Structures are given as structure tokens and as C-alpha cells.
Amino acid sequence: MTPEEEKHARAVLRTIPALSAYGGPVERLGGLTNKVYRVGNHVLRIPGEGTEEYINRDNEAASARVAADAGVSPEVIFADARTGVMVTVLVPGAVTMSPDNFRTRTGSPARAGQVLCKLHTSGGSFPFRFELFAMIDDYLRVLSTKDVDLPDGYHDVVREAETIRAALARNPAPLVPCHCDPLCENFIDTGERMWVVDWEYSGMNDPMWDLGDLSVEGGFDEVQDMEMLHAYFGVKPSAADHGRMVIYKAMCDLLWTLWGLIQHANRNPADDFAAYALNRFTRCKTLMATNDFARHLAAV
């Protein structure tokens, strides 16, 4: 954390009634597009520049509170929809997850499956409806205003995805409250239970999106996938449920390719987002070209 970042974080803290007098240490916790800090027994989130173009902060705050009520996310003590600043309660002893942690922390794919099941079956309602293909169109509109090129063949893959869109439409899943952006780092683990944070992209969605997306983000192998799915369902998943998850592995890469290009166009310094977008697009194309993918699509 630079001195300028700490100065900015402390200035933001002074605008939050519950923490305006805080003078203790400020520790940077990470974040790709946002800046996240530990401040005593709380976590401060300051949104990144340009995120207001594609994040509805009212929806995010409402979803974060619903998720907290469901027992899957820490309590929200402050949220400003105008600025996007949010403060939540710190979960003591929790480790921020990563692909490596999901490989090395015994039982963590199962705990992730359990917490996602708890969210999906909570009966809660999020204000936003996450619609994959509508979001692809929205991101393309944002990119049309930017000086950035799509990867070669992107529109060809979008056209191929119409087959997937039709299959999902013929067999729609009940919409449930979903995280919709389950990066490994959005999971924190005590070793006994998993928690989920960061509700920027949350919405009512097909529940298998969350499992498929987490599998991609974590680089899960087949063993990890089945551990997560078995914990989620309580039994071995059906071919159709397994197939849905695999389909969403490809579709989340298709969507987040565009998200990465928006970050690149906005000159977000947190990562090489041009390479991020290209890698995700290449992975999407590769998966969609496999015989296994065709088999999973047929099962759906």
C-alpha cells in the first residue's frame, strides 16, 4: 500500500459515521478493480475508477444485505450507493481463497459447494436479474465507445453460443439468488465454513452458473468439480446438472472476456487485462471445441 492509498483510505473512513474516529492501522487486502482494506474489525471497500459504468451500487448493497441475512456473507454496516463505498464486519480467522488454496485446503471445494447451496436455497431475492446474453450485448455497447479491439473470432463464437442459448431456453432452471462472479478471492474460509463476499455482479440466475464459474476461476480438475457438486446436491449430480455446470464454464469465459477488455480500455493498472481477456477467450474456444462439451450440451 502506498502512502497515497493510505491517505485516501483514511479520508474515506472519516466520512463513515461508525468509523470516523478510527485511528488504528489500515491494511491493504487486495482487489482487482476495487481497493479493499482491513480497518480493525471491519473491511473497507473503495470502488475502482470507471466501475460506475457497469455496476449498480443500489443493487449491490441490497444483495449484500440479503446474503448476510442468509448467513453466507458478513454483515454490512455501511453502504453508500452514490460513492460505492462499503464497510462489512471482518470474519475472524478467515483465509482469502485462491486457486492454490482450493487445491491445498482439504475439503474447500465441498465447503464452497455447501455455501453456494445455502445461498441458492435461502429463499432470498436479489433486485437484479443476471441475463448472460443481455450482459454480453451491454458490454459490447460499452466497448463500442472505447478504443479497443475484440479478439479475432469473438463474434463467431457468440454465434456458436446461440446453440447453447437455445438449449438452456428449452430447459430453463428456476432463478435463484446467485453471486455471479465467484472468483476464488471472493471466498473466505475458516476451515470449518466458507463465506462469500463482493456482490457487485449478483443477481437472480441459474444456480449452475456460480458452480461453473468457480470451477473455471479455481482451475478445478474433475475431482474438485465432483467434490463441489456432490456437496452442493448431497448426492452425485445428474448428467444434466453436470452438463449445465460445464456449459457455464465456457459461457463465463465468453462474458468475462469483454469485462477484461473494458478494464483494459479503462487502463486499470491492477493486471494485464488485455492478456487476461485473450486467455479467457482462448480457453472458451478450446472447451467448446471438445467432444466432452458436445456430450454435456446433449445432456442439457
C-alpha positions as CSV (number, residue, x, y, z in Angstrom):
1,M,0.0,0.0,0.0
2,T,1.4,3.4,-1.0
3,P,1.2,6.4,1.4
4,E,-1.3,8.0,-1.1
5,E,-3.6,4.9,-0.8
6,E,-3.5,5.0,3.0
7,K,-4.2,8.7,3.0
8,H,-7.2,8.2,0.7
9,A,-8.5,5.3,2.8
10,R,-8.3,7.4,6.0
11,A,-10.1,10.2,4.3
12,V,-12.9,7.9,3.3
13,L,-13.1,6.5,6.8
14,R,-13.7,10.0,8.1
15,T,-16.9,10.1,6.0
16,I,-18.3,6.9,7.6
17,P,-20.1,7.6,10.9
18,A,-19.2,4.3,12.6
19,L,-15.5,4.6,11.7
20,S,-15.0,8.4,11.5
21,A,-12.8,8.3,14.7
22,Y,-10.8,5.3,13.7
23,G,-7.0,5.9,14.0
24,G,-5.7,2.3,14.0
25,P,-3.8,0.5,11.3
26,V,-5.0,0.2,7.7
27,E,-4.0,-2.9,5.9
28,R,-4.5,-3.4,2.2
29,L,-6.2,-6.8,1.5
30,G,-6.3,-6.7,-2.3
31,G,-8.9,-6.4,-5.0
32,L,-8.7,-6.4,-8.8
33,T,-10.9,-3.4,-9.7
34,N,-11.5,-2.1,-6.1
35,K,-9.3,-1.4,-3.2
36,V,-10.1,-3.4,0.0
37,Y,-8.6,-2.6,3.4
38,R,-8.8,-4.1,6.9
39,V,-9.5,-1.4,9.4
40,G,-9.7,-3.0,12.9
41,N,-12.6,-5.4,13.0
42,H,-14.1,-4.2,9.7
43,V,-13.3,-4.3,6.0
44,L,-13.5,-1.2,3.9
45,R,-14.1,-1.4,0.2
46,I,-13.4,1.6,-2.1
47,P,-14.6,1.1,-5.7
48,G,-12.2,1.4,-8.6
49,E,-12.3,4.2,-11.2
50,G,-14.8,3.6,-14.0
51,T,-16.8,0.8,-12.2
52,E,-19.8,3.1,-12.2
53,E,-20.2,2.4,-15.9
54,Y,-21.3,-1.2,-15.3
55,I,-22.1,-1.6,-11.5
56,N,-25.4,-0.7,-9.9
57,R,-24.4,0.1,-6.3
58,D,-28.0,0.1,-5.1
59,N,-28.4,-3.4,-6.3
60,E,-25.1,-4.5,-4.9
61,A,-25.9,-3.1,-1.4
62,A,-29.3,-4.8,-1.4
63,S,-27.9,-8.1,-2.4
64,A,-25.1,-7.9,0.1
65,R,-27.6,-7.4,2.9
66,V,-29.8,-10.3,1.6
67,A,-26.7,-12.6,1.5
68,A,-25.7,-11.5,5.1
69,D,-29.3,-12.4,6.3
70,A,-28.9,-15.8,4.6
71,G,-25.7,-16.4,6.7
72,V,-23.4,-16.6,3.7
73,S,-21.8,-13.1,3.8
74,P,-20.5,-10.8,6.5
75,E,-22.8,-8.2,8.0
76,V,-22.9,-4.9,6.1
77,I,-22.6,-1.9,8.4
78,F,-22.3,0.9,5.8
79,A,-23.0,1.2,2.1
80,D,-23.2,4.4,0.1
81,A,-24.8,3.8,-3.3
82,R,-23.6,7.2,-4.6
83,T,-19.9,6.5,-4.0
84,G,-19.9,2.7,-3.8
85,V,-18.0,2.7,-0.5
86,M,-19.0,-0.3,1.7
87,V,-18.0,-1.5,5.1
88,T,-18.5,-5.0,6.4
89,V,-17.7,-6.9,9.5
90,L,-14.4,-8.8,9.4
91,V,-14.7,-12.6,9.7
92,P,-12.0,-13.6,12.3
93,G,-9.6,-16.3,11.3
94,A,-10.7,-16.5,7.7
95,V,-8.3,-17.1,4.9
96,T,-8.9,-15.4,1.5
97,M,-9.1,-18.2,-1.0
98,S,-7.1,-18.6,-4.2
99,P,-6.7,-21.4,-6.8
100,D,-3.8,-22.8,-4.7
101,N,-5.8,-22.7,-1.5
102,F,-8.6,-24.6,-3.2
103,R,-6.1,-27.3,-4.1
104,T,-4.4,-27.4,-0.7
105,R,-7.1,-26.7,1.9
106,T,-8.7,-30.1,2.5
107,G,-12.5,-30.0,1.8
108,S,-12.6,-26.5,0.5
109,P,-14.4,-27.4,-2.8
110,A,-17.0,-29.1,-0.7
111,R,-17.4,-26.1,1.6
112,A,-17.8,-23.8,-1.4
113,G,-20.5,-26.1,-2.8
114,Q,-22.2,-26.0,0.6
115,V,-22.2,-22.2,1.0
116,L,-23.4,-21.8,-2.6
117,C,-26.3,-24.2,-1.9
118,K,-27.1,-22.3,1.2
119,L,-27.3,-19.1,-0.8
120,H,-29.3,-20.6,-3.7
121,T,-31.9,-22.3,-1.4
122,S,-32.2,-19.3,1.0
123,G,-35.4,-18.0,-0.5
124,G,-33.9,-14.6,-0.7
125,S,-34.4,-12.3,-3.7
126,F,-31.8,-10.0,-5.4
127,P,-33.1,-6.9,-7.3
128,F,-31.1,-7.6,-10.4
129,R,-31.7,-10.4,-12.9
130,F,-28.4,-11.7,-14.4
131,E,-29.0,-12.4,-18.0
132,L,-26.0,-13.7,-19.7
133,F,-26.7,-12.8,-23.3
134,A,-28.1,-9.4,-22.5
135,M,-25.0,-8.7,-20.5
136,I,-22.8,-9.7,-23.5
137,D,-24.8,-7.2,-25.6
138,D,-24.4,-4.5,-22.8
139,Y,-20.6,-5.0,-22.6
140,L,-20.3,-4.8,-26.3
141,R,-22.1,-1.5,-26.3
142,V,-19.7,-0.2,-23.6
143,L,-16.8,-1.3,-25.7
144,S,-18.2,0.4,-28.8
145,T,-17.3,3.7,-27.0
146,K,-13.8,2.6,-26.3
147,D,-10.6,2.4,-28.3
148,V,-10.1,-1.3,-28.0
149,D,-10.4,-4.3,-30.4
150,L,-12.2,-7.6,-29.8
151,P,-10.2,-10.8,-30.1
152,D,-10.3,-12.3,-33.6
153,G,-13.3,-14.6,-34.0
154,Y,-15.2,-13.3,-31.0
155,H,-18.4,-12.7,-32.9
156,D,-18.1,-16.2,-34.5
157,V,-18.0,-17.8,-31.0
158,V,-21.0,-15.6,-29.9
159,R,-22.9,-17.0,-32.9
160,E,-22.0,-20.6,-31.9
161,A,-23.2,-19.8,-28.4
162,E,-26.7,-19.4,-29.8
163,T,-27.0,-23.2,-29.8
164,I,-26.2,-23.1,-26.1
165,R,-28.7,-20.3,-25.6
166,A,-31.4,-22.3,-27.3
167,A,-30.7,-25.5,-25.2
168,L,-30.8,-23.5,-21.9
169,A,-34.0,-21.8,-23.0
170,R,-35.7,-25.1,-23.7
171,N,-34.8,-26.4,-20.2
172,P,-34.8,-23.3,-18.0
173,A,-33.7,-23.6,-14.4
174,P,-35.6,-21.7,-11.6
175,L,-33.9,-18.4,-11.0
176,V,-32.3,-18.1,-7.5
177,P,-30.1,-15.5,-5.8
178,C,-26.6,-16.0,-7.2
179,H,-23.2,-14.4,-6.7
180,C,-22.5,-14.5,-10.4
181,D,-18.8,-13.5,-10.0
182,P,-17.4,-16.3,-7.8
183,L,-13.7,-15.6,-8.1
184,C,-11.7,-17.7,-5.7
185,E,-10.7,-14.5,-3.9
186,N,-14.4,-13.8,-3.2
187,F,-14.5,-16.8,-0.9
188,I,-13.1,-16.7,2.6
189,D,-12.6,-19.9,4.6
190,T,-12.2,-20.6,8.3
191,G,-11.5,-24.3,7.7
192,E,-15.0,-25.1,9.1
193,R,-17.2,-23.0,6.8
194,M,-16.9,-20.8,3.8
195,W,-18.2,-17.2,3.4
196,V,-18.7,-15.3,0.2
197,V,-18.0,-11.5,-0.3
198,D,-18.3,-8.9,-3.1
199,W,-21.8,-8.7,-4.6
200,E,-21.2,-6.3,-7.4
201,Y,-22.5,-8.7,-10.2
202,S,-25.0,-10.6,-8.1
203,G,-28.5,-11.3,-9.4
204,M,-31.2,-13.9,-9.9
205,N,-29.7,-16.5,-12.1
206,D,-29.3,-20.2,-13.0
207,P,-27.6,-21.7,-9.9
208,M,-25.2,-23.7,-12.0
209,W,-23.6,-20.5,-13.3
210,D,-22.0,-20.0,-9.8
211,L,-20.6,-23.5,-9.8
212,G,-19.3,-23.4,-13.3
213,D,-17.7,-20.0,-12.9
214,L,-16.0,-21.0,-9.6
215,S,-14.6,-24.1,-11.3
216,V,-13.1,-22.0,-14.1
217,E,-11.7,-19.4,-11.7
218,G,-10.2,-22.0,-9.5
219,G,-8.8,-24.2,-12.3
220,F,-10.7,-27.1,-10.8
221,D,-9.9,-30.6,-12.1
222,E,-12.6,-33.3,-12.4
223,V,-12.1,-34.5,-8.8
224,Q,-12.6,-30.9,-7.4
225,D,-15.6,-30.4,-9.6
226,M,-17.3,-33.6,-8.4
227,E,-16.4,-32.8,-4.7
228,M,-18.1,-29.4,-5.1
229,L,-21.1,-30.8,-7.0
230,H,-21.6,-33.7,-4.6
231,A,-21.5,-31.3,-1.6
232,Y,-23.9,-29.0,-3.3
233,F,-26.5,-31.6,-4.2
234,G,-25.9,-34.0,-1.4
235,V,-25.8,-36.8,-4.0
236,K,-24.0,-37.5,-7.2
237,P,-25.2,-34.8,-9.8
238,S,-27.3,-35.8,-12.7
239,A,-25.8,-35.7,-16.2
240,A,-28.0,-32.7,-17.0
241,D,-26.8,-30.8,-13.9
242,H,-23.2,-31.7,-14.5
243,G,-23.6,-30.6,-18.1
244,R,-25.1,-27.3,-17.2
245,M,-22.1,-26.5,-15.0
246,V,-19.7,-27.3,-17.8
247,I,-21.6,-25.2,-20.3
248,Y,-21.4,-22.2,-18.0
249,K,-17.6,-22.7,-17.7
250,A,-17.4,-21.7,-21.4
251,M,-20.1,-19.0,-21.1
252,C,-18.5,-17.2,-18.2
253,D,-15.2,-17.1,-20.1
254,L,-17.1,-15.6,-23.0
255,L,-18.6,-12.9,-20.9
256,W,-15.5,-12.0,-18.8
257,T,-13.5,-11.7,-22.0
258,L,-15.5,-8.5,-22.6
259,W,-15.2,-7.4,-19.0
260,G,-11.4,-7.7,-19.2
261,L,-11.4,-5.6,-22.4
262,I,-13.4,-2.9,-20.6
263,Q,-10.8,-2.9,-17.8
264,H,-8.0,-2.7,-20.4
265,A,-9.7,0.2,-22.1
266,N,-10.1,2.0,-18.7
267,R,-6.4,1.5,-18.1
268,N,-7.0,-0.4,-14.9
269,P,-3.4,-1.0,-13.6
270,A,-4.3,-4.0,-11.4
271,D,-3.5,-6.5,-14.0
272,D,-2.6,-7.0,-17.7
273,F,-6.2,-7.1,-18.8
274,A,-5.5,-7.4,-22.5
275,A,-3.7,-10.7,-21.8
276,Y,-6.5,-11.7,-19.3
277,A,-9.2,-11.2,-21.9
278,L,-7.3,-13.1,-24.6
279,N,-6.6,-16.0,-22.2
280,R,-10.2,-16.3,-21.3
281,F,-11.4,-16.2,-24.9
282,T,-8.8,-18.9,-25.9
283,R,-10.0,-21.1,-23.0
284,C,-13.6,-20.7,-24.0
285,K,-13.0,-21.6,-27.7
286,T,-10.9,-24.6,-26.6
287,L,-13.5,-26.0,-24.3
288,M,-16.4,-25.5,-26.8
289,A,-14.4,-27.5,-29.4
290,T,-14.1,-30.7,-27.3
291,N,-16.2,-33.8,-27.6
292,D,-16.9,-33.7,-23.9
293,F,-18.5,-30.3,-24.3
294,A,-20.8,-31.6,-27.0
295,R,-21.8,-34.5,-24.7
296,H,-22.6,-32.2,-21.9
297,L,-24.6,-30.0,-24.2
298,A,-26.6,-33.0,-25.3
299,A,-27.3,-33.9,-21.7
300,V,-28.7,-30.5,-21.1
